[in-house]
């Protein structure tokens, strides 16, 4: 058993009866402590027609200190920019929120869903209540690989400046471009054992240069250098590997709860079913391009009825993480995740004293 097993704490948010903004689900929230020390969630609220907004809610805790529910506080982002709108609607989806220490600002990365498809967008806030759009992230090429014009989502940033490959401080972002042919619905057509395309099926770290002496935050958004971080290597992530919670520092290094996609065994007249699970990755404190630990098995898989049945069946999708310093337990983290694209659950993760043995490295040929 992995030392990183998660313990479910329950459901913290589900669609409010009669609320048209949540008619098709609440899911995949960002999570961050506010200036007041309270914990805030930024859930994706889905109205009919897959029209998504990003809400804001304050988490309520019970006497034991566990998350027990939320207080809704309104809308953080409504689709308004051209890159968030489609002729049939629009979408601001699946946010991650990080307090970026060099700027003393909160940065939100989210999927902007226009007629061009999903793209990574950024927004900035001082107080979590008012958000300034920074526009779409753009990317320089990496050798022969072009990231611009490619569907992309599930991005998150590091909370401190990270040195880029040239040694210069940068805003570093994790993301997984959805190159044509690399969606799990597409890779499911391949044979049971296959060789993944290392460059087009991986999580990447990309770097936005920044002048620590006075670069204005509103000029962020151009990522000019890139490093391939992780490709699928295990059966539970055979069809796709992708982002999850923003990186957070632990005693062992940068902790990420990421997602992997595989097939479920049962057959159906509707075709193959996909299963979204969650795993753990620990990156070097000083050089997060290096993987110190990667769980050989998922730490969370769909097993509850709320995780197996919903808008999309068989999904646990981690997007938010909270260190429980308020309880005096710095090695405890609460992980917020989407349940079957319909509800929001939370699970407790206690970081072990030592990294478990048997960590998976990224195989050079990435055979899965």
C-alpha positions, 0 to 999 in steps of 0.5 A, a space after each residue: 500500500 502506498 503511504 499516500 492513500 486518501 481517506 474520503 471525508 464526504 461530499 461538500 457541494 452538490 447542485 442546489 435544487 432549483 438553481 438554474 446556474 447549477 442545473 447540470 452540475 457543480 464540479 472541479 473547484 479551485 481551492 485557496 486560503 483567502 486574506 482572512 484565513 478562510 478557505 474558498 472554493 471556486 467551483 465550475 457551475 454548469 447551466 443547461 447547454 454546458 454553459 459554465 461559470 466559475 463560482 465562489 463559495 466559502 467552506 464550512 467546517 464541523 467541530 472535528 475540523 473537517 469540511 462539511 459544506 459551503 456558503 455560496 457567495 456568487 460568481 467569480 467569472 462569467 463568460 464575457 471575453 471573446 475567447 470564452 464565448 461560442 455561438 451556442 454559449 460559452 464557458 469558464 471552466 475547471 479553475 485552479 487558484 494559487 497565491 503567487 508570492 512574488 506578486 502578492 496576488 492570486 492567479 487563476 488558471 482556467 479553461 476558456 471554452 470558445 468555438 476554437 475549443 478549450 484554451 488556458 486563460 489567466 486572471 489576477 486578484 488581490 482579494 479573491 472577489 474581484 478578478 482581472 482577466 489577463 487573457 489567453 496563455 500563449 506559447 513559444 515552440 519547443 523544437 518542432 512542437 507547436 503548442 499554440 492553437 492546440 486545445 489545452 486545459 487543467 493548468 496550474 502554477 507554482 506559488 513561487 518563482 521557479 528557475 527556467 532551464 537558463 537559470 532565470 526566475 520565471 512563472 512556471 506552469 504545469 499543463 497537458 496540451 490535448 494534441 489531436 489523437 491524444 484524448 482518451 476517447 482516441 487513445 482507447 482505439 489503440 492496442 492494449 499495449 502501446 508506445 505513447 507519444 512522449 511529446 504529445 501525451 505528456 504533462 509539461 512545465 512551461 516558463 514565463 520570463 519575469 523581471 523580479 525587479 518590477 515586471 507588471 503582473 498584467 503582462 504575464 502570459 507568454 511562455 517561452 521555454 518548456 520541459 516535458 515532465 511526465 508521460 503515461 507509464 502505468 495501466 491506470 493512466 494508459 489512455 491519458 495523463 493530465 494535471 490535477 491540484 496545483 503544486 504545493 510544498 511538502 517535506 519531500 518536495 512539490 506535491 501534485 495530485 494528478 489524474 490518469 485515465 484507463 478503461 473499465 472492464 464492463 462492456 456496454 452497447 454505448 462503447 468503451 467506458 473511461 475511468 478517471 483516477 488520481 495519483 501522487 507525484 513528488 517533484 524536487 524542491 529545487 528542480 521540479 523538472 525532476 520526479 522524486 516519487 510517482 505512485 505506481 497505483 492510483 490513490 483514489 479511484 471511483 468507488 462511491 455511487 456519487 463517483 460512478 454515476 453522474 454527468 460523466 460516469 466513473 470520475 474522480 478529478 482532483 483540482 484543489 488542495 488545502 494544507 491544514 495549518 489552521 489545525 496545526 497539522 502541516 502534513 495534512 492536506 485536504 484534496 477537493 475533487 469532482 465526482 462524476 462531473 456532478 458534485 464536489 468531494 473532499 478527501 484527507 491526505 497525510 504525508 508520510 514521514 518517508 517516501 514509499 519505495 518502488 517509485 515509478 520513473 518516467 520510462 524513456 519509451 513510455 510503454 503502457 
